[in-house]
């Protein structure tokens, strides 16, 4: 699965631009979608270094994003539902 497809799907869902997603902005409105996209890219089998490069980050940033998002999903059912919906959306767009 293409990381660009994941980035575009997640950015569109959260109504942010791809430029915002790839920016250094740390506000939750931008960082949360970025974490979701990084997590999904890692989840489908991309290495942390590959994901990091696609987002202009290092592999440890990807590990942090994935760990942070997993914690949010464990404690917030709405976050879990959002991520599951995006996972399905990304998988559907890949199969087309």
N, C-alpha and C positions, 0 to 999 in steps of 0.2 A: 504494500500500500504506500502511496506517495505521501510524503510529509506535507507537501504543498496543498494537497486535497484536504488533509486534516486541518491545517491552518485556516484555509478558506472557509471550511464548513463551520468551524468553531467561531471564527471572527464574525461570520454572517449571523450565526445564532445569537451572539452577544451584542450585535450591532456596533462592532468596532472595526476599524480599518486594519488591513494587514500591517500597515506601517505602525499603527499603535501597538499591535500585538508584538511586533519585533522591536519595539522601542525599549528603553531602559526604565520606563515609567513603572513605579512600584505601587501605584494606587490600586486598590482591590478591583476596581472596575476594569482595569487592564491586566493586572497580574493574575487574577483568578482565571480568566479565559486562556491566558498563556500557559498556566499550570495544567489546565484541562487538556489543551492541545499537546503539550509535552508528554503528559501521562498517556494519552491515547496513542501517540506515535511510539512511545516506548513499549506500550502494551501489545502493539501489533508486531513487534519484533525488531524494531530499529535499536541499534546500540546507543548508549547514552552519548557517546562522542558524536555520532551522526545527528542525533536529535539536537544536541547542543549547537553544533555547527549551523543547522538549519534555522535556529533561533538567535544566532549570534551570542551564544552563551557557552560556558564550559560544561563538561560532563557532570561536575558536582552540582551545578545549578539544576540540571535535569533530575538528578537524584533527590535533591531537596524538594523540587516541585512535586515529584511523584509521591514522596513520603508525606509532604504537607497535604496534598490532595487526598491521599488515603485516609489520613487522620480526620479531615473534614467530612469525608464520606461516611466514616464510622460513627461520627457524632451528629450528623445532620442529614436526615432522610431526604430533604429537598435537594441537597447537593448530590447525593447518590442517584436520585431520580434524574437529575439533569445530566449527569455524566453517562448514565445508562442510555438515555435518549440520544445523546450525541454519539455514543458508541454505535448504536443501531443505525443512526443516520449516516455515519461515516462508512459503516459496512455496506449499507444499501447503495450508497453512491459508488462504492468500489465495484460492486457486482454488476452495475449497469454497463 
